[in-house]
Amino acid sequence: MADMAKRFPQNPLLKPKDLLPSHEGLTVECILNPGVFEFQGKTWLLIRVAERPLQKPGLVSFPIMENGRIKILEFSMDDPALDASDPRSVTYDGRGYLTTLSHLRLASSDNGIDFEIHNDKNIFGLGDLENFGIEDCRVTLIDDAFYLTYTAVSDNGYGVGMISTTDWSDYHRHGIIISGPNKDCAFFNEQINGKYHCLHRPSMTIVGGNDIWLAQSNDLEHWGKHQCSGRTRNNMWDSVRIGAGASQIQTDQGWLDIINDCLGCFGARVVRCQVNQCSYYTINQAYEFNQSALSPRRIGVMTRSVIKENICMKTH
């Protein structure tokens, strides 16, 4: 399969060791899946930072949020009520937890290559619906406001949360805008036929699949008229699940949607407004930086602003 991507030879741009832990006693396990945007003449990343405590022999420990503070849970590996067979999650006494707690952190660059980490500019989960963290943010500029759509994770499951800001100092939290299980929500940056639109990914377990859906809204908070707009394909790189990777890019052929899968691959398709017709242009992702059993130690490119000048549309 041909690779369409032109890669920066000095990748990765950032590594976990470049970031300070948010709290004493935690370590940055991995950084991944940033939202990317332009603000005040700079390129910015809103990075997902996954942290956990340093592990002790014979024990497993992990953080959760409780009443606005980080709480560390710790269990013996010999405890028969514990199942720690998955490096990403544990189950204790029938209740599931994540092995890391994620938050969002800002980084900025004058050239899109050399980034300054703002270790004091963090966005943490808040409330009972985000006590297992917030993850994988997409950033969309609509009029004069930035809208952050992210995965809100808790012991209730996961859904799509939203935060808005105009200055990246004051934040308005809108709460859950699409209930779970759902993630990978990205807004179109302008109205279509008088309505706001988004792509999102519900997770089906018995029937259906992990496909991309389209929805409409009058106010960006209440969404309806959902319809499936892109499905996985058998025996292909996107056979397990797909999701919108960034805010869509308007072209003369339609809206370009950068999509991702669970194997570290990227692709693209054209979405012609509300019509469920799309064409795929596959981009494979290299695996040079997949060094962690927990999660790839890399940054996935969930960007609109950085790539928009370098995309050449081809129709068949």
HELIX and SHEET records of a PDB file:
HELIX    1   1 PRO A   16  ASP A   18  5                                   3    
HELIX    2   2 ASP A  128  GLU A  130  5                                   3    
HELIX    3   3 LYS A  308  ASN A  310  5                                   3    
SHEET    1   A 5 GLU A 116  ILE A 123  0                                        
SHEET    2   A 5 LEU A 101  SER A 109 -1                                        
SHEET    3   A 5 LYS A  42  PRO A  53 -1                                        
SHEET    4   A 5 LEU A  26  PHE A  39 -1                                        
SHEET    5   A 5 MET A 302  THR A 303  1                                        
SHEET    1   B 2 LEU A  59  GLU A  66  0                                        
SHEET    2   B 2 ARG A  69  SER A  76 -1                                        
SHEET    1   C 3 LEU A  82  ASP A  86  0                                        
SHEET    2   C 3 SER A  89  TYR A  92 -1                                        
SHEET    3   C 3 ARG A  95  LEU A  98 -1                                        
SHEET    1   D 4 GLY A 133  ILE A 142  0                                        
SHEET    2   D 4 ALA A 145  SER A 154 -1                                        
SHEET    3   D 4 GLY A 157  THR A 165 -1                                        
SHEET    4   D 4 HIS A 172  ILE A 178 -1                                        
SHEET    1   E 4 ASN A 182  PHE A 187  0                                        
SHEET    2   E 4 TYR A 196  PRO A 202 -1                                        
SHEET    3   E 4 ILE A 212  SER A 217 -1                                        
SHEET    4   E 4 TRP A 223  GLY A 230 -1                                        
SHEET    1   F 3 ILE A 242  ALA A 244  0                                        
SHEET    2   F 3 GLY A 254  ASP A 261 -1                                        
SHEET    3   F 3 ILE A 249  THR A 251 -1                                        
SHEET    1   G 4 ILE A 242  ALA A 244  0                                        
SHEET    2   G 4 GLY A 254  ASP A 261 -1                                        
SHEET    3   G 4 PHE A 266  VAL A 271 -1                                        
SHEET    4   G 4 TYR A 280  ILE A 283 -1                                        
END                                                                             
